[in-house]
């Protein structure tokens, strides 16, 4: 167990699990959290669907698990729900775990070895079929440290383990996790990649990011709105502390995602993660060419 040299004690890590109509499968994520070799953790379930999730108490009696009351308003989104969990937490560090995902037993222990020194850490993400029988996508994180530009090219969020002093909270609306992760990287300069463990994202039919191309117009509009915010109203996103180059990287990040979303819509494919797998670098090259041509034509 790692000891923080500043406080001379073992830091507590809070695992944040927002839930929305997740009662039938969130138990898998809870089991993964309770199986961690890093023992000084609390797990906070934050409902966003009006349910109290009290049935989980019949299955999990440990005091490590806390279920906070549902918000006054239903379906506020993952960002505000995570913020409620952060406000209720006691951990010096936070780790993000979605209700339909998994982490291996040494996940927190391995990331904390780095986070104690650098303030934050991430593990590579791999996406699997729901039954974890097949890996369908592995994020191309080949360097020891990830920059903001490198993060833009991943076409995914990161689920960082991060110290409370670096935690800026989450915005409401679409891509709140991308904003959160990108701001964390920008504040740190780069974030360390711990490749001894994986974050496992399970591809669930009907989930927001794996439900085919039907909502891509809405997603593209959300990206355009984020670009407008970065360029014209950065304080709405907590970006007032970022320099001009970092803000330009954020604009590229959202323009690239809009570019890829458009290509995905035209492909007719049903699952974003399986369609984009292995194409990240080629798509970035196509985006870079299109951006240069747009500049030349303007």
N, C-alpha and C positions, 0 to 999 in steps of 0.2 A: 504494500500500500504506500502510495507516494505522500510525502509530507511537504507542505508548502513552507519553504524556508523563511518566508516573511512572517507567517502567522504561527509557525512551529506546530501545526496540526494538520490532520488529514482533511482536505477540503470536501465539502458536500457537493455532489453533482445532482442537479434536478433534471430528470428526463421529462420533457414536455410532450404530451400526446393529446392533440385536439381530436375530438370525435364528432362525427355527424352521421347518424344512422349507421353506427359501426358496431352495435352490440354483438352481432353474430361472429365477428372476426377479431375484434380488438384484443381478445384474450391471448392470441398468438403474440402480439406485440408486448403485452404485459409479461407473459412468460419469458420472452427474450430479455426484457429489462430485469426481471428478477433473477435471471441466470448469470448476471454479470459477475465477473471475478472481482471487480472493484465494488466493495461492499457498502461504501458510505454514500448511498444514493437515496433519493426520494423520487417517486413516480407520480406525476400529477395528470389526472384525466380531466380534460376541460370540455364539457359538452356544449354543442352549438345547435342542438336540435330540440331543446326543451325537455329531454329525458334526463332523469337523475342518475341513470346507470347504477342504481342501487343493487341490481341483480349481481353485479360483479363482486359484491361483498360476500355472497354465498360461496363463491369460488376462490376468492383471494382475501384471506383474513389478515395478511401482514400489514403492520402499521406503515411500512414503506410506501404503500399505495394510498394516495389521497385523491378523492374525487370531489372537485369543487362544484358548487351549485351551478346549474345552467344559467346563462345570461338572461336578462330581462327580455331581450329581443332575440328571436329565433333566427338562425341562418345569417349570422353577421359576417361569416367568412373565417378562413383559417387565421388571418392576421390578427384581428381583434380577439379571437379565441386564444391564440398563443399569448397575447398580451395579458389577458386575464390570468393565465397560468403563471406567467412570469411574476405578476404582482402578488400572487398567492404563494410563491416559492420561497424557500429558505436557503437554496444552494448558492455557493459562490460561483459555480459554473453551471451552464445550461447545455443540454444536448437535445437535439430535435429528433423526434421519432414519430413518423406518421402512423396512423392506426392500422394501416394495411401493410406495413413494412416490418422488417426483421433486422436485428443486429446480432453478431456472434458474441459468445461469452466474454472475450477479452477486449471487446470494442472500447468500452470506457477506459479500461486500464491502459490500453496502448495509446489512446489519444491524450490521456491526462499526462503521460510522460512528457509530451511535447507542450501541451497547453500550460502546464505549470511554469515553463520557461518562456514561452512565446505569447501566451495569452489566449491562443486559439489553435485548433487543429481540425483537419478533416480527413476522412477516409475516402478512397475511391468508391464509387457507386456502381453496382451491377444490378440490372433488371432481370427478373426471372418470370417464368410462367407462375400462375397463382400457386400451384402445388410445388414450386421451387424445383421442378424436375428438369428444367431447361433454362439456361442463361440466354436471354435474347438481346442484351445490350450491355456493354461494359464501357463506361466513360473513358475517353482517351486521356488519362491523367498520367503522363509519362515523366513529369519533372517533379523534383522534390519540393518545390515551392510553386504555388499557383498565383499568377498575377491577375489583375482585373481583366486585361485583354485575353488571357488564357481562359479565364472563367467564361467570358462571353462566347468563346468558341465551343464550349461543352454542350450547350443546349440542354441544360438541366440545372437544378438547384443543388446545394451541397450538403445541407444538414450539418453545420459546424458544431463542434463543442467549443464554447466560448466563455470567457470570464465575464462576470456581471458588469465590470467597469467598461467593457467594450460593447455591451448590449444596448442597442439603440431602439429596440422594439420594432414592431411590424406595422406597415401601412395597411389600410383597408383596401379591398379591391384585388383585381387580378395581378399575378406575378409579384405578390408581396414577399414571397420567399426569395425570389431573384434579387429584388431590391435590397433586402436585408443582408443577404450573403455578399452582394457586391459592395455594399457600404462597409461591411466588416473588412473585406480585403483592401479596399481603398484606404481605410484608416490604418491598417497594419502595413501596407505596402505590398506584401505577399502573405500567403497563408501556407503553412507546412502541410504536405500530404503524407499521411502515415499509411504505407502500403502493406502493412502486416495484417490488416483487417479490411473488411468490406462493409459498406452500408448496402443492405439488400432491399431494393424496391420491387415489390411484387406487382405484376401487371394485372390489374383487376378490371374486368369488363364493366363498363359503366362509370369508371372513375373519371374525374375531370380531365386528366391528361392522357387518357387512353380510350376515349370514346369515339374514335373516328373523326371524320372531317366536318361533322354537322355543326359544330360550334366554332369553327375556325374563323368565320367572319367576325364573330364577337371577340375572339381572341386577338385578331389583327387590329380591331378598333381599340382594344385595351392597350396594345403596344403603342399605337399612335398617340394615345392619350398620355402614356408614360413619357414618350419622347417630348411632347409638348410641356409636360411638367418639368422635365430636366432642363429644357432650354429656357423656359419662361418663368417657372415658379419652383425653383429647386428647394426652397424652404419647406414646401409641402411634403417633400420626401426626406427631410432631414439632411439635405446635401449641402447646407450652407458652409460646412467645414471643409468641403472638398475643393481641390484646385481645378482649374479649367481643363487640364488634360484628363483628369479622372472623369469629369462630367462628359467630355467628348467620348471616352470609352463607354460610358453608360448609354449614350445616344447610339453608338455602334452596336452595343449589346442588344438594345430593343429593336433597332432596324434590322439586324441580322435575324432575330427571332421572327419578326414580321415577314421577312423574306422567305425563311424556311417554312413558316406556317402557310404562306401562299403556295409554295411548291408542294407541300403535303396535301393541300386541298385539291390541287390539280391532279395529283397522283391517283386519287381514288382509293388509297390504302385505308385500312380500318384502324390501325394502331400506330400512333405516332412513334413510340419508342422502338418498335420493330422496324418501322420504315426508315428512321433516321440512323439506325445502328450501322456504324462503319462508314457513314457518309459525312461525318462532321467536318473533316478537313476539306473534302471536295466542295461541300456546300459553302464553307468559309471562303474558299478560293473563288467560287462563282459570285458570291456576294461582293468580294473585294473588287473583282473585275467590273461588276455592274455599278459599283460606287464610283470607280474611276471614270467609267464611261459617262456617268451622270454629271460628274464634275466637268468633263471635257465638253459636254453638250450644253452646259448651263452658261 
